[in-house]
Amino acid sequence: MVTLTKIYTRGGDTGETSLGSGDRVKKHDLRVAAYGTSDEANAVIGMARLHTDGEADAMLARIQNDLFDLGADLCTPEDGKRSEGALRIVDAQVDRLEAEIDAMNADLKPLSSFILPGGSPAASMLHLARTVTRRCERLITELAASEQVNPAAIIYQPPVRSFIPAFTQAQRQRRHRCAVGAGRQQIGAGPENRRKTVVSLHKLVAKLA
């Protein structure tokens, strides 16, 4: 559990920040950029969740928690101080995400073209999250080229990118089915509702007479 006793420390006033290991590095350090971008993707997903509910919202919440773990993982170098017992992304998180993608894809129609970002507030924000996640992936792989990085942290990003198009397509098809169903109900109930309205008006006229 994280305990924050003081929100500001002035420790970064000289352009440096502390890693999870306690080491001081420049704020533009590649490792800081990597876990900062993971945090950025998390924030965008949080915005998208303002427009989701039910199991869809729960899936996004799980990704947000994973991204917190990813940030903690990247913040603490594997070969540095305090690395023992540090919070790390694990293979089970990758496996869960891939299983959720497979479950969504099983009910989706094959795509015949790329999807333009947009369609709804949630979809638009999630496509933005996808691009931020792609940038985060580039930074992590660049970091891994010069420093030791948890392999699970590297392979977690591609499933997130794959999850978002599948998720937005599933939500689009769900909205379409709901709209079609609602339209059929309105068409089917229309004449009956009109008959009831006419009968009520006739009764009202009779009372007034």
Rosetta silent file (secondary structure, phi, psi, omega in degrees, C-alpha in Angstrom):
SEQUENCE: MVTLTKIYTRGGDTGETSLGSGDRVKKHDLRVAAYGTSDEANAVIGMARLHTDGEADAMLARIQNDLFDLGADLCTPEDGKRSEGALRIVDAQVDRLEAEIDAMNADLKPLSSFILPGGSPAASMLHLARTVTRRCERLITELAASEQVNPAAIIYQPPVRSFIPAFTQAQRQRRHRCAVGAGRQQIGAGPENRRKTVVSLHKLVAKLA
SCORE:     score description
SCORE:     0.000 S_00000001
   1 L     0.000  137.027  178.819    0.000    0.000    0.000 S_00000001
   2 L   -89.721  131.377  177.040    1.215    3.495   -0.900 S_00000001
   3 L  -118.743  119.405  179.795    1.095    6.087    1.893 S_00000001
   4 L  -105.844  112.864  179.813    1.439    9.742    0.934 S_00000001
   5 L   -99.678  -18.410  179.329    2.194   11.989    3.892 S_00000001
   6 L  -147.166  123.966 -174.400    3.321   15.006    1.909 S_00000001
   7 L   -74.295  -38.673  178.997    2.186   15.914   -1.588 S_00000001
   8 L  -114.016  143.568 -177.628    5.091   18.223   -2.435 S_00000001
   9 L  -125.116  -17.993 -174.920    8.730   17.557   -1.502 S_00000001
  10 L    64.562   10.414  178.568   10.716   20.078   -3.611 S_00000001
  11 L   -70.682  -16.602 -179.020   13.013   17.158   -4.384 S_00000001
  12 L  -102.480   10.974 -176.218   12.527   17.743   -8.097 S_00000001
  13 L   -66.150  -19.875 -179.349   13.323   21.434   -8.131 S_00000001
  14 L   -98.075   10.757  178.232   16.767   20.759   -9.638 S_00000001
  15 L    86.254   15.618  177.760   15.388   18.708  -12.540 S_00000001
  16 E  -120.750  161.234  176.638   15.936   15.313  -10.924 S_00000001
  17 E  -142.558  165.106 -178.417   13.593   12.666   -9.518 S_00000001
  18 E  -100.219  135.070  171.553   13.934    9.484   -7.473 S_00000001
  19 L   -81.437  173.071  177.129   13.462    6.008   -8.872 S_00000001
  20 L   -62.643  -21.690  178.560   11.962    3.212   -6.812 S_00000001
  21 L   -79.413  -11.663 -175.795   15.511    2.149   -6.038 S_00000001
  22 L    95.134  -11.550  179.338   16.208    5.507   -4.430 S_00000001
  23 L   -68.606  144.175  177.554   18.627    6.511   -7.181 S_00000001
  24 E   -95.966  132.014  178.995   18.378   10.087   -8.449 S_00000001
  25 E  -137.205  164.347  176.351   18.082   10.585  -12.211 S_00000001
  26 E   -67.016  148.425 -178.783   17.227   13.419  -14.572 S_00000001
  27 L   -67.326  -18.735  176.934   13.525   13.911  -15.199 S_00000001
  28 L   -94.744   10.013  177.566   14.113   13.391  -18.906 S_00000001
  29 L   -57.157  145.271 -176.184   15.790   10.023  -18.232 S_00000001
  30 H   -60.095  -37.324  179.453   14.524    7.295  -20.568 S_00000001
  31 H   -65.266  -41.273  178.271   13.252    5.170  -17.695 S_00000001
  32 H   -64.601  -40.608  178.466   11.256    8.107  -16.317 S_00000001
  33 H   -62.502  -37.746 -178.396    9.835    8.770  -19.789 S_00000001
  34 H   -66.906  -50.844 -177.655    8.765    5.115  -20.069 S_00000001
  35 H   -77.008  -22.390  173.559    6.844    4.880  -16.806 S_00000001
  36 H   -68.355  -36.031  179.184    5.526    8.422  -17.231 S_00000001
  37 H   -72.965  -33.039  173.056    4.025    7.448  -20.582 S_00000001
  38 H   -61.526  -40.487  177.286    2.444    4.370  -19.002 S_00000001
  39 H   -64.826  -37.119  178.622    0.817    6.745  -16.506 S_00000001
  40 H   -63.560  -44.383  177.801   -0.368    8.914  -19.395 S_00000001
  41 H   -62.016  -39.459  178.772   -2.069    5.937  -21.065 S_00000001
  42 H   -60.352  -42.699 -179.265   -3.678    5.059  -17.736 S_00000001
  43 H   -64.454  -39.077  179.962   -5.120    8.568  -17.431 S_00000001
  44 H   -67.217  -40.315  176.588   -6.648    8.446  -20.915 S_00000001
  45 H   -62.490  -37.183  176.463   -8.281    5.088  -20.160 S_00000001
  46 H   -60.225  -37.613  176.314   -9.672    6.658  -17.001 S_00000001
  47 H   -65.314  -41.713  179.736  -11.337    9.328  -19.144 S_00000001
  48 H   -62.832  -33.377 -177.878  -12.834    6.643  -21.393 S_00000001
  49 H   -67.634  -13.711  174.010  -14.298    4.894  -18.353 S_00000001
  50 H   -65.009  -16.633 -175.732  -16.551    7.890  -17.769 S_00000001
  51 H  -118.440   18.897  179.057  -18.546    6.524  -20.714 S_00000001
  52 L  -127.965  164.042  176.349  -18.533    2.774  -19.921 S_00000001
  53 L  -153.361  177.605  175.569  -20.278    0.512  -17.439 S_00000001
  54 H    61.725 -145.237 -177.159  -20.721   -3.137  -16.487 S_00000001
  55 H   -66.356  -31.629  176.827  -18.154   -5.707  -17.562 S_00000001
  56 H   -59.531  -45.596  178.926  -16.707   -3.326  -20.165 S_00000001
  57 H   -65.181  -38.791 -179.734  -15.830   -0.887  -17.399 S_00000001
  58 H   -63.718  -39.360  178.334  -14.437   -3.708  -15.252 S_00000001
  59 H   -63.601  -42.750  178.845  -12.089   -4.824  -18.037 S_00000001
  60 H   -65.983  -36.545  178.228  -10.741   -1.302  -18.439 S_00000001
  61 H   -63.247  -37.681  178.524  -10.296   -1.005  -14.665 S_00000001
  62 H   -65.244  -39.075  177.200   -8.183   -4.166  -14.687 S_00000001
  63 H   -65.127  -39.994  178.105   -5.961   -2.674  -17.385 S_00000001
  64 H   -59.643  -43.607  178.041   -5.605    0.506  -15.328 S_00000001
  65 H   -64.630  -37.999  176.100   -4.430   -1.522  -12.346 S_00000001
  66 H   -61.429  -41.295 -178.566   -2.003   -3.395  -14.612 S_00000001
  67 H   -67.524  -31.801  171.679   -0.611   -0.088  -15.857 S_00000001
  68 H   -62.235  -43.794  177.734   -0.018    1.007  -12.260 S_00000001
  69 H   -62.572  -40.070  179.281    1.940   -2.218  -11.791 S_00000001
  70 H   -62.397  -43.120  178.576    3.833   -1.543  -15.009 S_00000001
  71 H   -61.388  -42.582  178.379    4.792    1.931  -13.795 S_00000001
  72 H   -64.630  -38.534  178.979    6.018    0.518  -10.493 S_00000001
  73 H   -61.390  -51.464 -177.664    7.939   -2.181  -12.374 S_00000001
  74 H   -68.047  -27.405 -177.713    9.696    0.297  -14.658 S_00000001
  75 H   -71.265  -23.000 -177.139   10.353    2.682  -11.776 S_00000001
  76 L  -115.634  102.204 -178.452   12.467    0.095   -9.946 S_00000001
  77 L   -55.159  139.311 -177.298   15.409   -1.221  -12.024 S_00000001
  78 L   -65.090  -29.312 -177.617   15.712   -4.992  -11.906 S_00000001
  79 L  -104.246   17.638 -177.460   19.424   -4.826  -11.229 S_00000001
  80 L  -107.879 -172.035  177.422   19.277   -1.931   -8.761 S_00000001
  81 L   -67.893  151.877  178.318   18.681   -1.413   -5.076 S_00000001
  82 L    63.575   16.904 -179.017   15.299   -2.457   -3.609 S_00000001
  83 L   -73.845  -29.488 -179.536   14.682   -4.714   -6.604 S_00000001
  84 L   -68.918  124.408  179.856   14.009   -7.748   -4.410 S_00000001
  85 L    81.332    2.743  179.530   10.293   -7.965   -3.736 S_00000001
  86 L   -68.047  150.105  178.982    9.492   -5.009   -6.005 S_00000001
  87 L   -66.810  128.458 -177.394    6.112   -5.002   -7.737 S_00000001
  88 L  -132.136  150.161  167.682    6.440   -6.518  -11.221 S_00000001
  89 L   -66.950  137.836 -179.429    4.201   -7.267  -14.171 S_00000001
  90 L  -120.085  162.027 -176.718    3.730  -11.060  -14.293 S_00000001
  91 H   -60.000  -30.825 -178.111    2.853  -13.453  -17.114 S_00000001
  92 H   -61.960  -32.624  178.244   -0.601  -14.092  -15.606 S_00000001
  93 H   -69.037  -38.300  176.754   -1.585  -10.481  -16.338 S_00000001
  94 H   -66.432  -43.791 -179.097   -0.577  -10.878  -19.975 S_00000001
  95 H   -62.464  -41.279  179.744   -2.435  -14.212  -20.200 S_00000001
  96 H   -62.947  -43.913 -178.842   -5.622  -12.703  -18.730 S_00000001
  97 H   -64.148  -43.242  179.457   -5.564   -9.815  -21.185 S_00000001
  98 H   -65.172  -35.920  178.098   -5.017  -12.115  -24.157 S_00000001
  99 H   -66.153  -37.807  178.386   -7.887  -14.356  -22.985 S_00000001
 100 H   -67.682  -36.990  176.541  -10.211  -11.346  -22.834 S_00000001
 101 H   -63.437  -46.135 -179.992   -9.160  -10.351  -26.352 S_00000001
 102 H   -60.348  -40.428 -179.678   -9.850  -13.879  -27.636 S_00000001
 103 H   -64.712  -39.956  178.491  -13.299  -13.881  -25.978 S_00000001
 104 H   -69.679  -42.502 -177.672  -14.234  -10.581  -27.634 S_00000001
 105 H   -64.243  -27.607 -178.474  -12.863  -11.586  -31.031 S_00000001
 106 H   -62.710  -27.533 -177.892  -14.947  -14.781  -30.984 S_00000001
 107 L  -103.287    3.422 -175.586  -18.138  -12.704  -31.296 S_00000001
 108 L   -96.623  145.300  172.715  -16.836  -10.077  -33.720 S_00000001
 109 L   -74.969  145.477  178.848  -17.372   -9.934  -37.443 S_00000001
 110 L   -60.300  141.174  178.162  -14.114   -9.898  -39.451 S_00000001
 111 L   -82.613  137.272  177.939  -12.870   -6.411  -40.302 S_00000001
 112 L  -103.443   -4.589  179.028  -12.581   -5.574  -43.999 S_00000001
 113 L  -161.252  169.410  175.227  -10.732   -2.286  -43.455 S_00000001
 114 L   -69.975  151.836 -179.515   -9.044   -0.172  -40.806 S_00000001
 115 L   -99.189  127.290  175.454  -11.329    1.664  -38.402 S_00000001
 116 L   -68.395  135.427  177.230  -11.097    5.425  -38.181 S_00000001
 117 L   -58.818  133.531 -179.832  -10.669    6.552  -34.553 S_00000001
 118 L   137.754 -156.968  178.178  -13.977    7.852  -33.218 S_00000001
 119 L   102.651  -37.314  178.101  -17.555    6.680  -33.129 S_00000001
 120 L  -162.122  163.763  177.833  -18.260    7.508  -29.495 S_00000001
 121 H   -56.885  -44.482 -178.817  -16.574    9.375  -26.616 S_00000001
 122 H   -63.719  -45.836 -178.922  -15.262    6.119  -25.119 S_00000001
 123 H   -62.922  -42.559 -179.944  -13.963    4.814  -28.457 S_00000001
 124 H   -60.773  -44.776 -179.197  -12.256    8.114  -29.279 S_00000001
 125 H   -69.168  -35.415  179.259  -10.469    8.226  -25.938 S_00000001
 126 H   -69.889  -34.862  175.599   -9.475    4.578  -26.147 S_00000001
 127 H   -67.248  -33.719  173.129   -7.945    5.094  -29.585 S_00000001
 128 H   -64.870  -42.083  177.063   -5.965    7.949  -28.065 S_00000001
 129 H   -60.536  -36.508  178.771   -4.913    5.552  -25.288 S_00000001
 130 H   -61.733  -43.057 -179.327   -3.831    3.085  -27.990 S_00000001
 131 H   -69.205  -34.936  176.747   -1.468    5.642  -29.541 S_00000001
 132 H   -67.723  -39.036  177.975   -0.047    6.555  -26.130 S_00000001
 133 H   -63.282  -38.257  177.888    0.443    2.853  -25.399 S_00000001
 134 H   -63.852  -40.739  177.020    2.305    2.457  -28.685 S_00000001
 135 H   -65.119  -39.836  177.698    4.619    5.320  -27.688 S_00000001
 136 H   -61.684  -40.529  178.973    5.117    3.707  -24.281 S_00000001
 137 H   -62.171  -41.632  178.771    6.075    0.458  -25.980 S_00000001
 138 H   -62.442  -40.401 -179.651    8.703    2.223  -28.086 S_00000001
 139 H   -68.281  -39.523 -179.920   10.207    3.792  -24.975 S_00000001
 140 H   -65.570  -43.612 -179.707   10.266    0.482  -23.079 S_00000001
 141 H   -68.187  -33.721  175.173   11.980   -1.367  -25.918 S_00000001
 142 H   -65.556  -41.705  177.567   14.493    1.468  -26.253 S_00000001
 143 H   -62.354  -41.074 -178.120   15.150    1.259  -22.507 S_00000001
 144 H   -67.173  -18.716  178.728   15.559   -2.517  -22.741 S_00000001
 145 L   -73.277  -18.809 -177.536   18.263   -2.044  -25.367 S_00000001
 146 L  -124.949  -16.223 -179.751   20.559   -0.449  -22.774 S_00000001
 147 L  -135.587  161.753  179.449   19.214   -1.560  -19.381 S_00000001
 148 L   -75.387  127.800  179.960   17.726   -4.664  -17.819 S_00000001
 149 L  -132.109  140.601  177.888   13.907   -4.684  -18.073 S_00000001
 150 L   -55.922  122.335 -178.945   11.404   -7.288  -16.910 S_00000001
 151 H   -56.234  -36.550  179.897   10.475   -9.349  -20.031 S_00000001
 152 H   -65.443  -30.623  177.501    6.800   -9.434  -18.968 S_00000001
 153 H   -67.440  -33.245  179.544    6.778   -5.626  -18.893 S_00000001
 154 H   -72.026  -43.797 -174.531    7.928   -5.597  -22.508 S_00000001
 155 H   -83.159   -5.075  179.495    5.360   -8.093  -23.776 S_00000001
 156 H   -73.234  -33.166 -174.266    2.432   -6.525  -21.864 S_00000001
 157 H   -65.106  -45.697 -179.202    2.117   -3.508  -24.190 S_00000001
 158 H   -56.853  -42.176  177.101    1.254   -5.272  -27.502 S_00000001
 159 H   -62.342  -33.533  177.802   -1.830   -7.022  -26.001 S_00000001
 160 H   -62.924  -43.848  178.887   -3.067   -3.660  -24.674 S_00000001
 161 H   -62.747  -37.612  179.565   -2.826   -2.232  -28.195 S_00000001
 162 H   -73.812  -31.471 -179.050   -4.681   -5.269  -29.563 S_00000001
 163 H   -62.922  -42.620 -171.080   -7.295   -5.093  -26.806 S_00000001
 164 H   -64.218  -47.898  176.861   -8.442   -1.573  -27.650 S_00000001
 165 H   -61.377  -40.375  178.818   -9.534   -2.133  -31.301 S_00000001
 166 H   -63.674  -41.622 -178.911  -11.301   -5.370  -30.296 S_00000001
 167 H   -64.828  -47.369 -177.694  -12.964   -3.617  -27.362 S_00000001
 168 H   -66.835  -35.830  177.596  -14.166   -0.624  -29.378 S_00000001
 169 H   -67.212  -40.378  178.534  -15.477   -2.869  -32.164 S_00000001
 170 H   -62.961  -41.695  178.913  -17.336   -5.024  -29.623 S_00000001
 171 H   -67.452  -34.700  178.660  -18.899   -1.938  -28.057 S_00000001
 172 H   -65.505  -44.818  179.390  -19.872   -0.615  -31.512 S_00000001
 173 H   -66.069  -36.192  178.116  -21.620   -3.875  -32.403 S_00000001
 174 H   -64.263  -43.734  179.037  -23.348   -3.910  -29.003 S_00000001
 175 H   -64.162  -37.685  179.948  -24.667   -0.365  -29.534 S_00000001
 176 H   -64.747  -44.117  179.376  -25.850   -1.324  -33.022 S_00000001
 177 H   -63.074  -40.972  179.811  -27.759   -4.360  -31.705 S_00000001
 178 H   -65.063  -40.227 -179.440  -29.358   -2.266  -28.960 S_00000001
 179 H   -66.673  -41.932  178.785  -30.353    0.437  -31.447 S_00000001
 180 H   -64.568  -43.638  179.340  -31.880   -2.103  -33.846 S_00000001
 181 H   -63.057  -41.833  179.367  -33.754   -3.796  -31.008 S_00000001
 182 H   -65.983  -38.760  179.007  -35.079   -0.510  -29.689 S_00000001
 183 H   -63.547  -41.119  179.147  -36.158    0.526  -33.187 S_00000001
 184 H   -65.186  -39.374  178.794  -38.088   -2.720  -33.694 S_00000001
 185 H   -64.045  -40.270 -179.837  -39.832   -2.292  -30.353 S_00000001
 186 H   -66.224  -41.311  179.422  -40.862    1.237  -31.252 S_00000001
 187 H   -64.804  -43.371 -178.217  -42.165    0.149  -34.658 S_00000001
 188 H   -68.069  -34.330 -175.707  -44.072   -2.775  -33.146 S_00000001
 189 H   -89.323  -11.909 -173.988  -45.589   -0.745  -30.335 S_00000001
 190 H   -57.390  -57.149 -177.720  -46.396    2.309  -32.412 S_00000001
 191 H   -59.250  -42.724 -179.511  -49.884    1.406  -33.768 S_00000001
 192 H   -62.299  -43.323  177.887  -51.065   -0.015  -30.441 S_00000001
 193 H   -62.277  -37.988  179.362  -49.924    3.089  -28.576 S_00000001
 194 H   -66.066  -39.656  178.999  -51.739    5.260  -31.101 S_00000001
 195 H   -63.205  -42.166  178.691  -54.955    3.241  -30.650 S_00000001
 196 H   -63.305  -37.993  179.626  -54.721    3.611  -26.874 S_00000001
 197 H   -65.815  -41.537  179.279  -54.199    7.352  -27.247 S_00000001
 198 H   -63.899  -43.823  178.783  -57.269    7.700  -29.501 S_00000001
 199 H   -60.255  -43.433 -179.707  -59.447    5.710  -27.060 S_00000001
 200 H   -63.376  -40.584  178.495  -58.304    7.884  -24.166 S_00000001
 201 H   -64.413  -40.565  179.055  -59.117   11.055  -26.097 S_00000001
 202 H   -62.336  -41.641  179.037  -62.598    9.741  -26.949 S_00000001
 203 H   -65.155  -39.554  179.097  -63.267    9.017  -23.292 S_00000001
 204 H   -64.741  -42.071  177.960  -62.045   12.473  -22.311 S_00000001
 205 H   -62.313  -41.889 -179.167  -64.298   14.119  -24.906 S_00000001
 206 H   -62.960  -39.499  178.677  -67.280   12.069  -23.663 S_00000001
 207 H   -66.388  -41.962 -179.876  -66.686   13.221  -20.091 S_00000001
 208 H   -66.270  -31.324 -179.990  -66.420   16.833  -21.119 S_00000001
 209 L   -70.463    0.000    0.000  -69.668   16.546  -23.132 S_00000001
